[in-house]
Amino acid sequence: MFAYVVLEIRRTLRDTAFLVLGTGMPVLMYLLFTNLGGAGDYDEWKAASMVGMAAYGALVSAMSIGTGIASDKSLGWLRQLRVIPLGPGRAVLGRAVSCVVTVLPTVVAVLLAGALVNDVRLAVWQWVVLVLLLWIGALPFCLLGIGNGYRLTPQSTGVVNMACLMGFAVVGGLWFPLEAFPGWLGSIGEFTPAYGFAELGRSTVAAELPTAGPVVMLGVWLVVFGAYAVASYRRSARTV
């Protein structure tokens, strides 16, 4: 499986357009959100927005793997993979590991923009923990993207992924705090995986331990999306 993971990482990193756009878009959005109309005057807002946009960028990079998988499926790559002795669980895990690796540049780029451009100041340990949590915490969304890729066509995968990203960003509180939403919508947002993901980063910025609720919720979604990815892989084996 190690060779398979290395192969998938190399294939992804060769896609220069994906790396540039996937990394540059969240950085640009973060700088626009925090420096237009005097918004950048508030240090707390700059730090909170940095976490939210880094989480959003991680989600974009993570779920983009689904489009690649759907394209591979249409080109017959999955049929070739089934020649090697790689079970559904290991195949999905290998893709997930390669996906998480490609998330790291996006997270680091947004955090660097916060530190170098917006003058966000954190302790060294906070920067390190922030990178690790936002990096590893993207795993559930990698699994969701993988599941969509195995189950859907390339065109529908892109549409479904975009709908998921917009829903997570808005309802999950990545772009705007849940306190700004109506009470019922804010309550729903707390059960989304994106909210739990972003809370890991926000608690780190506040130098606090994350509360149990968001951590447990993110763990539940990890299991749900993992089961979905494995089931989608098995389904694709019967149809491809």
Secondary structure, DSSP 8 states (H G I E B T S, - for coil): -HHHHHHHHHHHHT-HHHHHHHHHHHHHHHHHHHHSTTGGG-HHHHHHHHHHHHHHHHHHHHHTHHHHHHHHHHHTHHHHHTTSS--HHHHHHHHHHHHHHHHHHHHHHHHHHHHHTS-----HHHHHHHHHHHHHTTHHHHHHHHHHHHHS-HHHHHHHHHHHHHHHHHHTTSSS-GGGS-HHHHHHHTTSHHHHHHHHHHHHHTT----HHHHHHHHHHHHHHHHHHHHHHHHHHHH-
